[in-house]
Amino acid sequence: MTAGAGVGAADSPGGRVASVAPDADPDEHVRFARYRRAFAEVAPEGAVGLVRRVLADPDPAMAGSAVCEYLDRRAAELLAGPGFPSWYREMAAAVATDGFAVRRLGDWALLRTVELDEPWEAGQLLGASSRLQLRAAETSSARSALAVLAEGGRTRRIRNIAADRLRQLRNPPQLR
């Protein structure tokens, strides 16, 4: 990105975008904070453009981090709703050049598949990131996913959490 190129931050509910010059400050921490604010304020229709502009930052690791933080927040909001598939397609095109963001987005798609009880393979879940496995172990109510993670999750922590949650689902606490 060249100096003076803008990162959009929504400044109105209508999605108007104000220019923020990311290269005005060479400190990546300042730019990261600016990107976080922009993502917090962006209207849904401006998100794709903002993702693309942020990924053009000269520090790809920092830019990818900012984008993934946005992906995590928005995917969690849309996960079980009807808006997720179209959002996913838009974001997949926008992050196609960033392998880390592509994988993170794929993790969210797999989690949605598991949560909606759509077809998935154990190998997909076991091959997913530790972060996704942990999130699924901690939040999923899909017994099949919990069983797979209890048996073969990447870390002992993931296996233990999944096993505990699976036991809780199989034997709910009795009310006295």
RAVENBEL-V166030 format. One record per residue. N is the residue number from 1. RES is the residue in one letter. OMEGA is omega in whole degrees, 0 to 359 (NA if undefined). D_FIRST is the distance of its C-alpha to the first C-alpha in Angstrom with 1 decimal. Layout:
[[N;RES;OMEGA;D_FIRST] [N;RES;OMEGA;D_FIRST]]
//
This chain:
[[1;M;181;0.0] [2;T;180;3.8] [3;A;179;6.7] [4;G;176;8.5] [5;A;188;6.4] [6;G;168;8.8] [7;V;184;9.9] [8;G;171;13.4] [9;A;181;16.5] [10;A;178;19.7] [11;D;176;22.0] [12;S;179;25.0] [13;P;179;26.8] [14;G;175;26.2] [15;G;176;22.5] [16;R;184;21.2] [17;V;175;17.7] [18;A;181;16.9] [19;S;175;13.5] [20;V;183;12.4] [21;A;184;9.9] [22;P;183;8.5] [23;D;179;7.7] [24;A;178;11.2] [25;D;181;12.8] [26;P;181;12.3] [27;D;182;14.7] [28;E;178;13.4] [29;H;178;16.6] [30;V;179;15.9] [31;R;179;12.5] [32;F;179;14.6] [33;A;179;17.3] [34;R;179;15.2] [35;Y;179;14.0] [36;R;178;17.6] [37;R;180;18.8] [38;A;179;16.6] [39;F;179;18.0] [40;A;185;21.4] [41;E;187;21.4] [42;V;174;19.8] [43;A;182;22.4] [44;P;182;22.9] [45;E;178;21.9] [46;G;187;18.5] [47;A;182;17.8] [48;V;179;16.5] [49;G;179;13.7] [50;L;178;12.9] [51;V;181;13.0] [52;R;180;10.7] [53;R;180;8.0] [54;V;180;8.9] [55;L;177;9.1] [56;A;180;5.5] [57;D;180;5.6] [58;P;177;6.5] [59;D;186;10.0] [60;P;180;11.0] [61;A;179;14.5] [62;M;180;13.8] [63;A;178;11.6] [64;G;177;14.4] [65;S;180;16.9] [66;A;180;15.8] [67;V;181;15.8] [68;C;176;19.1] [69;E;176;20.6] [70;Y;180;20.0] [71;L;180;21.4] [72;D;182;24.4] [73;R;185;25.2] [74;R;180;25.0] [75;A;178;26.8] [76;A;179;29.5] [77;E;186;30.1] [78;L;195;30.3] [79;L;185;31.9] [80;A;185;35.4] [81;G;182;34.8] [82;P;181;34.6] [83;G;184;31.0] [84;F;184;29.6] [85;P;180;29.8] [86;S;176;27.8] [87;W;180;25.2] [88;Y;180;25.1] [89;R;179;24.6] [90;E;182;21.7] [91;M;180;20.0] [92;A;178;20.9] [93;A;184;19.1] [94;A;184;15.9] [95;V;187;16.0] [96;A;182;17.4] [97;T;183;14.7] [98;D;184;15.3] [99;G;180;18.9] [100;F;180;19.6] [101;A;177;18.7] [102;V;180;20.7] [103;R;180;23.6] [104;R;179;23.5] [105;L;177;23.7] [106;G;176;26.5] [107;D;180;28.3] [108;W;178;28.4] [109;A;178;29.7] [110;L;179;32.4] [111;L;177;33.4] [112;R;179;33.9] [113;T;180;36.0] [114;V;184;38.1] [115;E;180;38.5] [116;L;179;39.6] [117;D;174;42.0] [118;E;182;40.5] [119;P;176;41.2] [120;W;181;39.3] [121;E;179;40.3] [122;A;180;41.0] [123;G;177;38.9] [124;Q;182;35.8] [125;L;180;36.4] [126;L;178;37.4] [127;G;181;34.3] [128;A;181;31.9] [129;S;176;30.1] [130;S;180;32.3] [131;R;179;30.4] [132;L;180;31.4] [133;Q;180;34.9] [134;L;179;35.4] [135;R;179;34.2] [136;A;180;36.6] [137;A;183;39.4] [138;E;190;39.0] [139;T;187;38.6] [140;S;172;39.9] [141;S;179;43.4] [142;A;184;43.4] [143;R;180;46.3] [144;S;179;45.4] [145;A;179;42.0] [146;L;179;43.6] [147;A;178;46.2] [148;V;181;43.8] [149;L;178;41.8] [150;A;181;45.1] [151;E;189;46.2] [152;G;178;43.1] [153;G;187;40.2] [154;R;183;38.0] [155;T;177;39.2] [156;R;180;42.6] [157;R;179;41.0] [158;I;181;39.8] [159;R;181;43.2] [160;N;179;45.1] [161;I;180;43.3] [162;A;180;43.6] [163;A;179;47.3] [164;D;181;48.0] [165;R;178;46.4] [166;L;177;48.2] [167;R;180;51.5] [168;Q;179;50.9] [169;L;180;50.3] [170;R;182;53.4] [171;N;181;55.6] [172;P;180;54.5] [173;P;180;56.2] [174;Q;175;59.6] [175;L;181;60.4] [176;R;NA;63.6]]
//
